[in-house]
Amino acid sequence: MTIDAEIGVACLVCGAICGTPAYRHDGAASVSSTGRAVALPTVVYVCRRCGHVQTPPLDDISGYYANAYDVHLESDDADDLYAVRDGVAVYRAQHQANVALAKLSLAAGASVLDYGCGKGMTIRALLAARPDVNAAVFDVSDVYRDAWNTSIPTENQAAYATPAKWDGRFDAVLSFFALEHAGDPHGFLAGIRRLMRPGGALHLTVPNVRRNVGDFIVVDHVNHFMPTSLRRVLAEAGFVDVRIDEEAHDAAYVVNARRGVGDRVAGPAESEVASYVEEAVGYAAFWSTATEAVQEFENEHRGRPAAIYGSGFYGVFIASRLTDHSNLAYFLDRSLHQQAKRVHGLPVLPPETLGDEVDVVYVGLNPARARAIVAGVESLQRRPREFFYL
Ligand SMILES: [Zn+2]
């Protein structure tokens, strides 16, 4: 990303100059995609030409973690809890595999690459359902080799760069939650397109800030796509038949497209952009007032035993904005994965263990679903409590 104090920041999708940030937070901490507090300001730009939302890239986020005690390897968090359905936990990797299989209608023996696969948990879930698939994995690092070795033959593994012999090979390329980190989204998509056979299928997920407003201020996501900027970058990278599904994953765009042949197709008209720009500016306003809202509620309930429900992004955001942690007892979270952690130096407990002494609960969940989730948690409803919602 080009940053020039005189000119401003160039949009990573269309190259327009973005002007002053739509959102800027210099105090306290920023929050990363893995729910860690990071001692850096958050700066977010909105492009008025294509609707793209972007955050300047961090060179080495590991150097900035404010609370280093919970640092461990979990680059894709594919074992995050996605949903609890009829009392059964559905983890993200399983959900992603289910959606990919439903969207792709893969032929028997199809060659499928997971590009930016992390530990490879999604491709493993996909293979469990479709053992006939010829699966391959790629990531920019080789720290996941041991995990890959459990389900992928060595000749179908690539780290750092893909081998030349993979060009034009794949019937389908999958990419889950990687494009948001790409400082060069055109280059990222061109790299994927090169690996696909002509007419091959792309299946990609990327965070949807419209469904999950927290993504707007996730400090290590360079790209926060709006539908117009997503369509534009895909068209410019040579993809056709682009379909964007905003329902199949509750916090992400699910994109399906094909590798086009010949001329690039035009992206969306600029006239479509204005309403998305307005939406994005609204998210900036939401987050600008969120810090004040947390602290106002804290002042009104000072000294009362409190807990935070939700230990992911939103819970960490609230914890990072509270000025006094002495009455904060613990986090509550339904995810077993989260219960194994300490967050902000506090334990993460199953919701059923909520003690009667806690009478203030900060709800650290996606605001779009927070009230519905809280209504369904028996222990929160056992007695009257004061709830804070973002
Ligand atoms: Zn733009």
Residues whose N, C-alpha, C, O or C-beta is under 5 A from the ligand:
A	BS01	ZN	C11 V13 C14 G15 A16 C47 R49 C50 G51 H52
